[in-house]
Amino acid sequence: MYIPIEQIKQHFHYDPFKAMVAPRPIGWMSSRGADGRNNLAPYSFFNAVSNAPHMLMFVSAGLKDTVTNCRDRGEFCFNLVSHSMLHPMSRSSAMTDQDEFELAGLEALECEHIDCPRVAGAPASMECVVTQVMPLKDKDGTELDNWMVLGQVVAVHVEPDYITQDQRFDTEKAALVSRCGYKDYMASGRFFELERG
């Protein structure tokens, strides 16, 4: 069935876009505001975009705290979401002025190379220096209120339990969580639903 994008809502009760581009890794980004307040938020439009140098990208719908912090302070930390951290990750998605580390019951550890917290107990975290913050544009060149942040990895933290004997990162043991659209997630090959917050 051919469907022009402007007719998609006539054929689907829920937009299928996010469900068709799946699974997607979750970018659980920690940052610090100019006022010194810690921030933690998950992003499902996230991925690695370069290997040399190592670079990450995430996109925010709206100029939210994380993007503002990245723009103003030039740094953020990516924290890997394991299955054991699924519910704290979900709680950190709340729109609030409260410190999301406290809201989610998580310990914040200081990074080594950037002035930013990271999630204690995450299987891995990557400290990043921002290289670009920009609004996306549509096909007509109109700027959108969707903001892309690109960052270069300057340091990596890996919990020793997730390093194999042959010195690989143990992805299977980490039980990474992926976003699959709507309320759907995946971990260890298993699909499940999760309510936000």
Backbone as ProteinMPNN parsed JSONL, in Angstrom:
{"seq_chain_A": "MYIPIEQIKQHFHYDPFKAMVAPRPIGWMSSRGADGRNNLAPYSFFNAVSNAPHMLMFVSAGLKDTVTNCRDRGEFCFNLVSHSMLHPMSRSSAMTDQDEFELAGLEALECEHIDCPRVAGAPASMECVVTQVMPLKDKDGTELDNWMVLGQVVAVHVEPDYITQDQRFDTEKAALVSRCGYKDYMASGRFFELERG", "coords_chain_A": {"N_chain_A": [[0.839, -1.173, 0.0], [0.654, 2.112, -0.943], [1.312, 5.141, 0.641], [1.016, 8.498, 0.812], [2.785, 10.793, 2.874], [1.266, 12.827, 4.08], [-1.172, 11.628, 4.316], [-1.028, 9.706, 6.207], [-2.295, 9.554, 8.729], [-4.836, 8.852, 8.072], [-4.762, 6.186, 7.683], [-3.579, 4.977, 9.882], [-4.118, 4.68, 13.32], [-2.248, 5.375, 15.215], [0.788, 7.025, 14.669], [3.072, 5.309, 12.65], [5.786, 5.713, 12.339], [7.958, 5.758, 14.329], [7.788, 3.14, 15.179], [8.477, 1.714, 12.945], [11.1, 2.383, 12.458], [13.063, 0.811, 14.158], [14.616, -1.612, 16.385], [15.667, 1.142, 18.513], [18.539, 2.495, 20.071], [18.685, 3.815, 23.422], [19.387, 7.058, 24.341], [20.58, 8.018, 27.2], [20.949, 10.827, 28.726], [23.034, 12.76, 30.725], [23.534, 15.917, 32.258], [24.618, 19.218, 33.251], [23.257, 22.176, 34.524], [23.648, 25.758, 34.054], [23.152, 26.816, 36.498], [24.143, 24.947, 38.179], [22.565, 22.756, 38.685], [21.8, 19.317, 38.418], [20.879, 17.281, 35.589], [18.961, 14.778, 33.991], [17.965, 12.79, 31.328], [16.144, 10.675, 29.059], [16.554, 9.872, 25.574], [15.084, 8.844, 22.584], [15.705, 9.273, 19.978], [18.59, 8.771, 19.036], [22.036, 7.935, 18.53], [25.223, 6.374, 17.65], [27.432, 8.095, 15.548], [29.882, 8.328, 14.376], [33.055, 6.747, 14.103], [35.691, 7.465, 14.089], [36.673, 10.417, 14.831], [35.226, 8.971, 17.884], [31.839, 9.617, 18.043], [28.665, 10.832, 19.2], [25.109, 11.31, 18.779], [22.1, 13.042, 19.491], [18.598, 13.87, 19.349], [16.335, 16.356, 20.305], [12.935, 17.018, 20.875], [12.01, 20.089, 20.913], [13.449, 22.811, 22.778], [14.788, 21.719, 25.269], [15.869, 21.213, 28.736], [18.232, 19.606, 28.666], [19.34, 20.082, 26.102], [19.728, 22.851, 26.24], [21.587, 22.938, 28.355], [23.701, 21.547, 27.141], [24.3, 23.274, 25.024], [24.994, 25.616, 26.423], [27.008, 24.855, 28.219], [28.599, 23.046, 26.9], [28.988, 20.254, 27.097], [28.175, 16.793, 27.87], [26.996, 13.654, 29.218], [26.677, 10.354, 28.151], [24.75, 7.666, 29.262], [24.537, 4.241, 29.531], [21.621, 2.317, 29.18], [20.654, -0.34, 31.008], [18.722, -3.371, 31.462], [18.171, -3.582, 34.162], [18.032, -0.967, 34.922], [15.799, 0.075, 33.838], [13.314, 1.099, 34.95], [14.162, 3.344, 36.595], [15.196, 4.882, 34.445], [12.85, 5.402, 33.022], [11.433, 6.919, 34.93], [13.047, 9.164, 34.974], [12.286, 10.525, 32.754], [10.345, 12.306, 33.238], [8.723, 15.499, 33.009], [9.988, 17.974, 34.744], [11.112, 20.256, 37.306], [12.689, 19.253, 39.179], [15.683, 17.606, 40.363], [16.546, 15.017, 38.326], [18.075, 12.77, 38.937], [17.669, 12.45, 41.684], [14.863, 12.17, 41.65], [14.594, 9.739, 40.297], [15.847, 8.042, 42.02], [18.612, 7.612, 41.859], [22.192, 7.442, 42.093], [24.455, 10.069, 41.584], [27.508, 10.331, 40.01], [30.584, 12.102, 39.706], [31.979, 13.058, 36.585], [35.189, 12.567, 34.944], [36.618, 14.109, 33.034], [34.935, 16.118, 32.273], [32.691, 18.631, 33.569], [30.285, 17.36, 34.885], [27.61, 15.144, 35.805], [27.409, 11.518, 36.052], [25.632, 8.378, 35.7], [25.661, 6.359, 38.441], [26.457, 2.931, 38.559], [25.552, 2.354, 36.006], [26.167, 0.221, 33.225], [28.01, 1.241, 31.375], [29.388, 4.446, 30.584], [29.762, 7.44, 28.686], [31.762, 10.195, 28.423], [31.252, 13.307, 26.936], [32.194, 15.943, 24.717], [30.598, 18.717, 23.432], [30.143, 19.242, 19.978], [28.476, 20.338, 18.073], [25.371, 22.106, 18.094], [22.253, 22.281, 16.806], [19.283, 23.453, 15.105], [17.003, 21.289, 13.435], [16.089, 21.192, 9.945], [13.303, 21.329, 7.714], [12.216, 19.871, 4.549], [11.824, 22.121, 3.034], [13.578, 23.923, 3.972], [12.907, 25.219, 6.266], [13.449, 26.095, 9.612], [13.097, 23.92, 12.38], [11.579, 23.138, 15.573], [13.171, 21.119, 16.617], [15.995, 19.815, 17.982], [19.316, 19.012, 17.28], [22.046, 17.489, 18.825], [25.464, 17.064, 18.736], [28.208, 15.205, 19.886], [31.596, 14.658, 20.873], [33.262, 11.828, 22.041], [35.221, 11.787, 24.915], [36.058, 10.361, 27.064], [35.599, 7.166, 28.621], [33.631, 5.215, 30.798], [33.558, 2.045, 32.214], [31.911, -0.5, 33.858], [33.603, -2.977, 35.677], [32.463, -5.583, 35.796], [31.313, -5.934, 33.342], [33.188, -6.447, 31.441], [34.64, -8.784, 29.399], [36.647, -11.836, 29.591], [38.282, -11.871, 27.357], [38.578, -9.221, 26.931], [36.396, -7.677, 25.881], [33.431, -5.644, 25.581], [30.663, -6.738, 27.349], [27.904, -7.109, 25.889], [25.628, -8.731, 25.955], [25.376, -9.437, 28.687], [24.967, -6.923, 29.736], [22.402, -6.425, 28.994], [20.971, -4.588, 27.214], [18.615, -1.957, 26.75], [16.193, -1.183, 24.312], [14.32, 1.121, 22.283], [11.171, 0.7, 20.773], [9.088, 2.005, 19.569], [5.837, 3.567, 20.1], [4.629, 2.414, 23.148], [6.434, 0.454, 23.349], [9.234, -1.589, 24.109], [12.48, -3.216, 24.04], [14.465, -5.786, 25.398], [17.126, -7.981, 25.776], [16.153, -9.495, 23.628], [13.427, -9.639, 24.099], [10.174, -8.374, 23.801], [8.277, -5.764, 25.332], [5.846, -3.695, 27.054], [5.98, -0.391, 28.392], [4.888, 2.014, 30.582], [5.228, 5.559, 30.519], [7.244, 7.363, 32.824]], "CA_chain_A": [[0.0, 0.0, 0.0], [1.38, 3.383, -1.039], [0.645, 6.158, 1.454], [1.699, 9.792, 0.948], [2.948, 11.072, 4.305], [0.182, 13.67, 4.593], [-2.365, 10.797, 4.495], [-0.696, 8.607, 7.121], [-3.272, 9.468, 9.825], [-6.066, 8.241, 7.562], [-4.567, 4.73, 7.636], [-3.077, 4.479, 11.157], [-4.596, 5.412, 14.497], [-1.016, 5.901, 15.802], [1.851, 7.209, 13.67], [3.944, 4.13, 12.677], [7.176, 6.061, 12.033], [8.896, 5.3, 15.353], [7.728, 1.683, 15.266], [9.121, 1.152, 11.755], [12.546, 2.597, 12.62], [13.244, 0.205, 15.477], [14.78, -0.958, 17.679], [16.603, 2.253, 18.59], [19.149, 2.598, 21.401], [18.226, 4.947, 24.221], [20.447, 7.964, 24.785], [20.256, 8.509, 28.547], [21.921, 11.906, 28.782], [23.165, 13.575, 31.929], [24.174, 17.202, 32.014], [24.519, 20.134, 34.391], [22.857, 23.509, 34.103], [24.485, 26.893, 34.454], [22.895, 27.043, 37.917], [24.745, 23.852, 38.929], [21.601, 21.673, 38.908], [21.97, 18.144, 37.568], [19.765, 16.944, 34.708], [19.068, 13.441, 33.411], [16.798, 12.571, 30.468], [16.332, 9.702, 27.978], [16.202, 10.282, 24.209], [15.014, 7.674, 21.702], [16.369, 9.617, 18.716], [19.972, 8.769, 19.502], [22.89, 6.879, 17.991], [26.607, 6.664, 17.328], [27.465, 8.589, 14.17], [31.249, 8.323, 13.849], [33.985, 5.903, 14.833], [37.018, 8.097, 14.12], [36.633, 10.088, 16.267], [33.957, 8.477, 18.409], [30.869, 10.699, 18.206], [27.277, 10.478, 19.457], [24.134, 12.309, 18.377], [20.716, 12.861, 19.919], [17.702, 14.943, 18.921], [15.302, 16.696, 21.273], [11.759, 17.754, 20.389], [11.937, 21.284, 21.744], [14.693, 23.255, 23.409], [14.642, 21.278, 26.65], [17.009, 21.481, 29.62], [19.448, 18.926, 28.239], [19.907, 20.802, 24.952], [20.201, 24.141, 26.748], [22.821, 22.671, 29.097], [24.743, 21.193, 26.165], [24.649, 24.495, 24.298], [25.601, 26.613, 27.298], [28.192, 24.363, 28.934], [29.458, 22.343, 25.951], [29.334, 18.884, 27.5], [27.124, 15.911, 28.38], [27.449, 12.276, 29.399], [25.742, 9.296, 27.768], [24.722, 6.549, 30.204], [23.902, 3.093, 28.897], [20.46, 1.815, 29.919], [20.525, -1.79, 31.115], [17.375, -3.775, 31.867], [18.023, -3.319, 35.599], [17.822, 0.469, 35.116], [14.649, 0.441, 33.017], [12.337, 1.943, 35.647], [14.747, 4.663, 36.853], [15.264, 5.618, 33.176], [11.5, 5.878, 32.72], [11.106, 7.997, 35.875], [13.832, 10.358, 34.643], [11.702, 11.173, 31.578], [9.302, 13.239, 33.685], [8.936, 16.932, 32.821], [10.024, 18.486, 36.104], [12.233, 21.106, 37.687], [13.437, 18.504, 40.19], [16.856, 16.846, 39.935], [16.05, 13.694, 37.89], [18.799, 11.723, 39.667], [16.927, 12.259, 42.935], [13.53, 11.682, 41.302], [14.689, 8.333, 39.881], [16.532, 7.263, 43.049], [19.921, 7.237, 41.327], [23.372, 8.151, 42.578], [25.205, 10.794, 40.561], [28.956, 10.372, 40.185], [31.214, 13.113, 38.871], [32.824, 12.611, 35.486], [36.609, 12.862, 35.137], [37.131, 15.109, 32.095], [33.945, 17.175, 32.077], [32.005, 19.021, 34.791], [28.978, 16.796, 34.586], [27.41, 13.876, 36.508], [27.074, 10.302, 35.324], [24.775, 7.493, 36.496], [26.365, 5.276, 39.143], [25.901, 1.61, 38.303], [25.317, 2.09, 34.577], [27.243, -0.636, 32.725], [29.014, 2.074, 30.707], [29.061, 5.851, 30.367], [30.719, 8.113, 27.801], [31.851, 11.641, 28.598], [31.267, 13.91, 25.603], [32.308, 17.382, 24.508], [29.684, 19.102, 22.354], [30.758, 19.817, 18.771], [27.461, 21.122, 17.361], [23.971, 22.124, 18.511], [21.586, 22.961, 15.695], [17.901, 23.062, 14.817], [16.8, 20.58, 12.176], [15.307, 21.904, 8.933], [12.488, 20.453, 6.885], [12.603, 19.815, 3.137], [11.731, 23.465, 2.46], [14.591, 24.768, 4.595], [12.361, 25.882, 7.44], [13.973, 25.584, 10.869], [12.115, 23.259, 13.23], [11.887, 23.126, 17.003], [13.816, 19.841, 16.91], [17.391, 20.214, 18.151], [20.308, 17.941, 17.232], [23.293, 17.713, 19.559], [26.551, 16.151, 18.402], [29.278, 15.268, 20.871], [32.75, 13.773, 20.703], [33.577, 11.087, 23.263], [36.573, 12.075, 25.41], [36.395, 9.374, 28.101], [34.616, 6.09, 28.768], [33.606, 4.482, 32.067], [32.963, 0.718, 32.053], [31.907, -1.301, 35.075], [34.434, -4.168, 35.445], [31.655, -6.8, 35.602], [30.861, -6.014, 31.947], [34.352, -6.67, 30.57], [34.866, -10.233, 29.3], [38.039, -12.271, 29.755], [39.053, -11.484, 26.17], [38.567, -7.759, 26.902], [35.304, -7.103, 25.1], [32.294, -5.209, 26.378], [29.688, -7.829, 27.351], [26.602, -6.547, 25.528], [24.562, -9.632, 26.406], [25.229, -9.302, 30.133], [24.447, -5.589, 30.021], [20.954, -6.47, 28.728], [20.645, -3.244, 26.754], [17.215, -1.668, 26.467], [15.964, -0.446, 23.067], [12.971, 1.666, 22.077], [10.591, 0.095, 19.576], [7.9, 2.739, 19.149], [4.683, 3.573, 20.993], [5.093, 2.112, 24.511], [7.159, -0.805, 23.206], [10.678, -1.642, 24.348], [13.055, -4.545, 23.88], [15.68, -6.091, 26.149], [17.479, -9.399, 25.666], [15.313, -10.125, 22.617], [12.048, -9.737, 24.576], [9.368, -7.168, 23.673], [7.37, -5.486, 26.441], [5.347, -2.333, 27.121], [6.333, 0.35, 29.596], [4.272, 3.33, 30.693], [6.21, 6.603, 30.793], [7.279, 7.957, 34.173]], "C_chain_A": [[0.89, 1.245, 0.0], [0.608, 4.443, -0.26], [1.486, 7.439, 1.439], [1.709, 10.189, 2.423], [1.823, 11.927, 4.875], [-1.117, 12.886, 4.803], [-2.169, 9.691, 5.533], [-1.74, 8.442, 8.227], [-4.605, 8.886, 9.37], [-5.987, 6.715, 7.605], [-4.111, 4.133, 8.964], [-3.628, 5.343, 12.289], [-3.416, 6.062, 15.218], [0.045, 5.955, 14.708], [2.838, 6.035, 13.743], [5.435, 4.437, 12.533], [8.163, 5.485, 13.046], [8.914, 3.777, 15.474], [8.421, 1.018, 14.083], [10.638, 1.325, 11.794], [12.89, 2.12, 14.023], [13.97, -1.137, 15.336], [15.827, 0.157, 17.608], [17.231, 2.27, 19.979], [18.629, 3.84, 22.109], [19.429, 5.776, 24.654], [20.038, 8.562, 26.12], [21.299, 9.557, 28.896], [21.874, 12.639, 30.117], [23.928, 14.839, 31.584], [24.039, 18.042, 33.278], [24.203, 21.514, 33.872], [23.819, 24.574, 34.586], [24.32, 27.203, 35.933], [23.453, 25.926, 38.796], [23.82, 22.679, 39.176], [21.82, 20.54, 37.915], [20.696, 17.859, 36.779], [20.027, 15.56, 34.127], [17.811, 13.173, 32.604], [17.116, 11.545, 29.379], [15.858, 10.261, 26.634], [16.197, 9.043, 23.321], [15.498, 7.987, 20.289], [17.825, 9.865, 19.052], [20.748, 7.681, 18.77], [24.337, 7.33, 17.922], [26.651, 7.079, 15.863], [28.862, 8.613, 13.571], [32.123, 7.457, 14.741], [35.366, 6.544, 14.964], [36.872, 9.586, 13.819], [35.271, 9.541, 16.675], [33.023, 9.664, 18.649], [29.462, 10.141, 18.387], [26.377, 11.627, 19.033], [22.812, 11.989, 19.058], [19.917, 14.076, 19.479], [16.6, 15.098, 19.958], [14.169, 17.427, 20.577], [11.55, 18.932, 21.329], [13.268, 21.564, 22.41], [14.59, 22.971, 24.907], [15.932, 21.519, 27.431], [18.306, 20.853, 29.131], [20.119, 19.665, 27.089], [20.466, 22.153, 25.4], [21.509, 23.971, 27.511], [23.975, 22.352, 28.158], [25.225, 22.433, 25.418], [25.442, 25.454, 25.18], [26.909, 26.154, 27.933], [29.117, 23.522, 28.061], [29.84, 20.934, 26.331], [28.091, 18.124, 27.957], [27.725, 14.527, 28.546], [26.332, 11.328, 28.975], [25.885, 8.146, 28.75], [23.936, 5.401, 29.585], [22.78, 2.559, 29.779], [20.436, 0.293, 29.865], [19.105, -2.111, 31.583], [17.137, -3.468, 33.338], [17.76, -1.839, 35.883], [16.619, 0.988, 34.317], [13.702, 1.412, 33.728], [12.921, 3.288, 36.082], [14.864, 5.509, 35.578], [13.897, 6.209, 32.847], [11.111, 7.031, 33.641], [11.85, 9.284, 35.521], [13.282, 11.095, 33.422], [10.652, 12.212, 31.956], [9.701, 14.686, 33.409], [8.846, 17.587, 34.197], [11.193, 19.435, 36.291], [13.102, 20.43, 38.732], [14.653, 17.829, 39.561], [16.398, 15.427, 39.601], [16.824, 12.546, 38.527], [18.052, 11.404, 40.964], [15.552, 11.661, 42.661], [13.545, 10.188, 40.989], [15.393, 7.453, 40.91], [17.906, 6.79, 42.628], [21.031, 8.052, 41.984], [24.079, 8.816, 41.401], [26.683, 10.791, 40.931], [29.524, 11.45, 39.275], [32.034, 12.465, 37.76], [34.268, 13.055, 35.751], [37.091, 14.028, 34.291], [36.171, 16.262, 31.844], [33.246, 17.435, 33.405], [30.536, 18.64, 34.671], [28.824, 15.498, 35.382], [27.231, 12.715, 35.531], [26.282, 9.399, 36.261], [25.613, 6.383, 37.117], [25.67, 3.955, 38.85], [25.533, 1.325, 36.864], [26.453, 1.213, 34.063], [28.368, 0.139, 32.043], [28.479, 3.498, 30.588], [30.141, 6.452, 29.481], [30.646, 9.613, 28.027], [32.035, 12.28, 27.224], [31.433, 15.423, 25.664], [31.461, 17.719, 23.286], [30.464, 19.706, 21.189], [29.773, 20.673, 17.986], [26.115, 21.0, 18.065], [23.241, 22.902, 17.434], [20.136, 22.537, 15.57], [17.867, 22.284, 13.504], [15.984, 21.466, 11.231], [14.476, 20.9, 8.149], [12.917, 20.556, 5.424], [12.545, 21.172, 2.444], [12.742, 24.437, 3.064], [14.11, 25.527, 5.81], [12.929, 25.254, 8.712], [12.848, 25.054, 11.741], [12.52, 23.401, 14.69], [12.302, 21.715, 17.421], [15.313, 20.11, 16.877], [18.318, 19.016, 18.177], [21.57, 18.369, 17.962], [24.286, 16.639, 19.141], [27.655, 16.319, 19.437], [30.372, 14.267, 20.577], [33.096, 13.144, 22.048], [35.029, 11.369, 23.658], [37.0, 11.116, 26.512], [35.25, 8.377, 28.214], [34.758, 5.472, 30.152], [32.927, 3.144, 31.797], [33.049, -0.003, 33.388], [32.673, -2.598, 34.805], [33.646, -5.447, 35.18], [31.224, -6.991, 34.151], [32.021, -6.111, 30.956], [34.641, -8.163, 30.577], [36.348, -10.554, 29.465], [38.895, -11.904, 28.555], [38.94, -9.983, 25.886], [37.61, -7.177, 25.86], [34.247, -6.583, 26.062], [31.203, -6.26, 26.233], [28.275, -7.266, 27.141], [25.465, -7.416, 26.037], [24.323, -9.487, 27.903], [24.629, -7.949, 30.502], [22.947, -5.501, 29.786], [20.432, -5.094, 28.326], [19.165, -3.109, 26.413], [17.133, -0.833, 25.195], [14.528, 0.042, 23.02], [12.436, 1.128, 20.761], [9.31, 0.794, 19.121], [6.761, 2.582, 20.126], [5.158, 3.409, 22.436], [5.974, 0.87, 24.527], [8.661, -0.626, 23.395], [11.146, -3.064, 24.086], [14.303, -4.638, 24.75], [15.901, -7.583, 26.071], [16.552, -10.146, 24.719], [13.854, -10.225, 22.981], [11.353, -8.386, 24.434], [8.49, -7.006, 24.918], [6.937, -4.034, 26.356], [5.758, -1.701, 28.431], [5.654, 1.703, 29.548], [5.349, 4.348, 31.044], [6.088, 7.103, 32.225], [7.242, 6.953, 35.275]], "O_chain_A": [[1.768, 1.394, 0.85], [-0.591, 4.627, -0.465], [2.577, 7.453, 2.009], [0.738, 9.942, 3.139], [1.462, 11.767, 6.041], [-2.062, 13.406, 5.397], [-3.042, 8.842, 5.714], [-2.043, 7.317, 8.624], [-5.415, 8.472, 10.199], [-7.011, 6.032, 7.569], [-4.232, 2.925, 9.171], [-3.605, 6.572, 12.221], [-3.545, 7.157, 15.767], [0.172, 5.023, 13.915], [3.395, 5.787, 14.812], [6.262, 3.527, 12.596], [9.107, 4.796, 12.661], [9.937, 3.192, 15.831], [8.899, -0.111, 14.197], [11.374, 0.514, 11.232], [12.997, 2.916, 14.956], [13.938, -1.736, 14.262], [16.736, 0.133, 16.779], [16.528, 2.08, 20.971], [18.189, 4.796, 21.47], [20.369, 5.259, 25.257], [19.243, 9.501, 26.17], [22.407, 9.22, 29.313], [20.817, 13.076, 30.572], [24.831, 14.843, 30.748], [23.417, 17.62, 34.253], [24.802, 21.976, 32.901], [24.689, 24.321, 35.419], [25.213, 27.774, 36.559], [23.268, 25.942, 40.013], [24.222, 21.701, 39.806], [22.002, 20.774, 36.72], [19.588, 18.15, 37.23], [21.165, 15.211, 33.811], [16.704, 13.31, 33.124], [18.22, 11.538, 28.836], [14.892, 11.021, 26.568], [17.165, 8.283, 23.295], [15.684, 7.075, 19.484], [18.244, 10.992, 19.315], [20.195, 6.636, 18.429], [24.646, 8.506, 18.11], [25.977, 6.476, 15.028], [29.018, 8.889, 12.382], [31.962, 7.43, 15.961], [36.127, 6.192, 15.866], [36.942, 9.981, 12.655], [34.297, 9.629, 15.927], [33.37, 10.601, 19.367], [29.108, 9.114, 17.807], [26.818, 12.772, 18.937], [22.438, 10.824, 19.192], [20.463, 15.159, 19.264], [16.015, 14.122, 20.425], [14.401, 18.342, 19.786], [10.981, 18.783, 22.41], [14.101, 20.674, 22.581], [14.337, 23.873, 25.705], [16.941, 21.961, 26.882], [19.36, 21.487, 29.172], [21.336, 19.855, 27.1], [21.555, 22.547, 24.982], [22.435, 24.763, 27.341], [25.094, 22.827, 28.355], [26.425, 22.613, 25.208], [26.438, 26.033, 24.745], [27.812, 26.959, 28.16], [30.275, 23.299, 28.413], [30.903, 20.454, 25.936], [27.096, 18.718, 28.373], [28.829, 14.258, 28.072], [25.183, 11.483, 29.39], [26.996, 7.7, 29.041], [22.793, 5.581, 29.163], [22.964, 2.37, 30.981], [20.222, -0.293, 28.804], [18.38, -1.229, 32.042], [16.018, -3.129, 33.724], [17.31, -1.494, 36.976], [16.451, 2.196, 34.147], [13.33, 2.438, 33.159], [12.236, 4.302, 35.952], [14.654, 6.721, 35.623], [13.793, 7.367, 32.444], [10.525, 8.015, 33.188], [11.333, 10.378, 35.747], [13.764, 12.178, 33.089], [10.131, 12.917, 31.092], [10.866, 15.057, 33.554], [7.756, 17.736, 34.748], [12.151, 19.415, 35.518], [14.135, 20.97, 39.13], [14.652, 17.518, 38.37], [15.917, 14.708, 40.477], [16.285, 11.446, 38.65], [17.833, 10.24, 41.297], [15.123, 10.746, 43.363], [12.628, 9.459, 41.365], [15.526, 6.247, 40.701], [18.327, 5.693, 42.994], [20.829, 9.201, 42.377], [24.276, 8.2, 40.353], [27.06, 11.199, 42.03], [28.997, 11.684, 38.188], [32.699, 11.45, 37.974], [34.527, 13.827, 36.674], [37.881, 14.849, 34.758], [36.558, 17.276, 31.262], [33.21, 16.561, 34.271], [29.672, 19.473, 34.396], [29.818, 14.811, 35.614], [26.943, 12.909, 34.351], [26.259, 9.621, 37.472], [26.203, 5.568, 36.408], [24.443, 3.868, 38.889], [25.231, 0.183, 36.519], [27.606, 1.439, 34.432], [29.533, -0.25, 32.118], [27.271, 3.718, 30.504], [31.296, 6.026, 29.52], [29.594, 10.228, 27.845], [32.879, 11.844, 26.44], [30.887, 16.091, 26.542], [31.587, 17.088, 22.237], [31.326, 20.563, 21.378], [30.172, 21.622, 17.312], [25.759, 19.934, 18.567], [23.571, 24.059, 17.172], [19.788, 21.4, 15.888], [18.616, 22.588, 12.575], [15.278, 22.374, 11.67], [14.893, 19.76, 7.944], [13.879, 21.255, 5.105], [13.147, 21.356, 1.386], [12.766, 25.618, 2.719], [14.822, 26.385, 6.332], [12.896, 24.035, 8.877], [11.78, 25.659, 11.831], [13.662, 23.741, 15.001], [11.848, 21.191, 18.438], [15.843, 20.578, 15.87], [18.145, 18.107, 18.989], [22.093, 19.463, 17.747], [23.982, 15.447, 19.189], [27.994, 17.439, 19.819], [30.112, 13.166, 20.093], [33.209, 13.835, 23.061], [35.946, 11.214, 22.851], [38.179, 11.061, 26.861], [34.093, 8.697, 27.94], [35.871, 5.234, 30.623], [31.841, 3.106, 31.217], [34.123, -0.107, 33.98], [32.415, -3.257, 33.798], [34.1, -6.306, 34.424], [30.814, -8.086, 33.767], [31.839, -5.878, 29.761], [34.863, -8.748, 31.637], [37.193, -9.659, 29.476], [40.091, -11.652, 28.698], [39.171, -9.529, 24.765], [37.975, -6.305, 25.072], [34.171, -7.017, 27.211], [30.852, -6.636, 25.114], [27.554, -6.988, 28.099], [24.447, -6.9, 26.5], [23.173, -9.42, 28.339], [23.872, -7.842, 31.467], [22.286, -4.608, 30.316], [19.577, -4.513, 28.995], [18.549, -4.023, 25.865], [17.903, 0.11, 25.013], [13.635, -0.542, 23.635], [13.146, 1.099, 19.757], [8.531, 0.219, 18.361], [6.7, 1.613, 20.883], [5.999, 4.18, 22.901], [6.233, 0.298, 25.586], [9.267, 0.334, 22.919], [10.346, -3.987, 23.931], [15.094, -3.697, 24.83], [14.973, -8.366, 26.274], [16.201, -11.298, 24.972], [13.089, -10.844, 22.242], [11.873, -7.368, 24.891], [8.02, -7.992, 25.487], [7.573, -3.229, 25.676], [5.874, -2.376, 29.454], [5.822, 2.456, 28.588], [6.28, 4.035, 31.785], [4.991, 7.246, 32.765], [7.266, 7.323, 36.449]]}, "name": "protein", "num_of_chains": 1, "seq": "MYIPIEQIKQHFHYDPFKAMVAPRPIGWMSSRGADGRNNLAPYSFFNAVSNAPHMLMFVSAGLKDTVTNCRDRGEFCFNLVSHSMLHPMSRSSAMTDQDEFELAGLEALECEHIDCPRVAGAPASMECVVTQVMPLKDKDGTELDNWMVLGQVVAVHVEPDYITQDQRFDTEKAALVSRCGYKDYMASGRFFELERG"}
